Amino acid sequence: MSDQDQPKPPQPPAPPPAPAPAAPAAAKEKAPDPLAAEVSSPALERLRAVHGAALVEVRFWAGLPLVEVGREQLVPVMTFLRDDPSCRFDHLSTCFATDVPERAEAPLEMTYCLFSWPTRQLLAVKVRTTAETPIPTVSAIWPSADWNEREAFDMVGIRFQGHPNLTRILLPDDWTGHPLRRDYPLEGKPGDHKVYR
Amino acid sequence: MYQTSELEINMGPQHPATHGVLRLVLRLDGETIVEVKPVIGYLHRGVEKLSENRGYRSVTPLTDRLDYCAAFAENHSYVGAVEKLLGVEVPPRAQAMRVVLAELQRIASHLIWLATHGLDIGAMTIFLYAFREREKCLDLFEGYCGARLTYNALRIGGVPQEFPDGWTEALRRFLDELPTRIAQYETLLTGNRIWRLRTEGVGVIDARTALGLGLTGPTLRGSGVDYDVRKYAPYENYRDYAFDIPVGSKGDTYDRYLIRMEEMRQSRRIILQALEALPDGPILAKVAGRIRPPKGAEAYFMTESPRGEMSVYLVSDGTDKPYRVRFRSPCFNNLQGLPTLSKGHMVADVVALIGSIDIVLGCVDR
């Protein structure tokens, strides 16, 4: 991975710093933003070659490859990303859930930020689901996913199949609702907790 | 004839040794720990939800409140993520100034860790000595940005102001006396028989397990791997400075103690290099008054905070408020390793281990 010794690719594609934020609205769809340019990623190339069918969408922003995979292929893809010699994503930096209600068919999205200490690459993997459909847990691949997935369940309400202990983590056990959903008011709902409100 | 039964006891949330409001449910066999279940969330303020309802610039003060012992590191991580989202290049002078402040913050944070870790295990003397030096760090921060804990000392695109007159001299005076002070702490602890009995062999974790659990920072490096974001994914101009990443060999509490002590010396080394070669030029890049990154822009920015990898993930929907902000806190992930670390140890060792993983509950609960 000698070509990865300079693991800060966002700067080279964007040398003019001022124009990029100055005219974002005009450059929305017409001219592709220089920050959205594809960057070379050995891990992504390997992933495309081996699990190409599992990839729903691949895009880039500021040197970060964003890969969306199908729900069913999540565990094989993640296992591959951890074990393949040119990927070696040994560090699940974080994973978190986002609620995107505009996408009615699969409004909930889980993002996994993977970093590889040996090959120094960063990759974001996304999976979309609904509140009713669980997605498989990756806590068997990276034990660090345990608490992060519990937080995603707590805050957005994604359910994880096979998780060892899927309970609320930050909010009290008798809380109702999921605060990071878009329809959840900022100051909470009356009666969402018995004691504190 | 005789039978023992396991006992479940509660530790915290209001407990002087838990560094905040952390509750632990301990299952004990005699005095040996069978299982530890951390119960967190007592300090949850919904920072991620709050951030979605504010402009990009107004989120920075919120990040101060995450890890209030190292607020600068949190500012840095968030501001860096916004810059990455926008593709803003920070001027070299601002980068070097950020490095100076970040490393000063590391020293301040490690000093408060040393003070409280010592206090937890019963080495009371160290507490006041370490706080004396931390006070000087806080004075320096106050001199720079006016605040002692919640700095808000960064702007998107650079730093808000030059170092004030006389500030770098005061910093140099502090750095001049720091090695003597660290040597003093070491005479109190490093060879101290009681200290070694309380820390050596306590909470041993091997590198593979530690990596899998997502441990970062000195907690991971104690297990013998040199993974440090400043070396492996360098940000600002860390590439320009010579510094070593201390690593441990046994992965116990004593190793993690030695690493943090050495990190203070390395931070001093970095600050001196940065002050020596402080580039001239502007300190703030040109950034639009109203920050509106394009729709679909996403960025992940990793920094090495005093406690480990502090990262921020930002998602934009084209408006002037972030669509999603994710704070990857090192404390949350490091605390996840506590059950593994404390299995089979004594109740009193839990206190040593909480100090050893160096958590701040504001950072855990967000």
Interface residues (C-beta under 8 A of the other chain):
Chain A: P7 K8 P10 Q11 A14 P15 P17 A18 A20 P21 A22 P24 A25 A27 K28 D33 P34 L35 A36 R59 W61 A62 L64 L66 D90 H91 L92 S93 T94 F96 T98 T111 C113 F115 W117 R120 L122 A124 W142 P143 S144 D146 W147 N148 M155 R168 I169 L170 L171 P172 P179 L180 Y184 L186
Chain B: I40 G41 H44 G46 E48 K49 L50 N53 K84 L85 L86 G87 V88 E89 L211 G212 L213 G214 T216 V225 Y227 Y232 A233 P234 Y235 A285 K286 V287 A288 I291 R292 P293 P294 K295 G296 A297 E298 A299 Y300 M302 E309 S311 Y313 V315 G318 Y323 R324 R326 R328 F332 N333 Q336 D365 R366
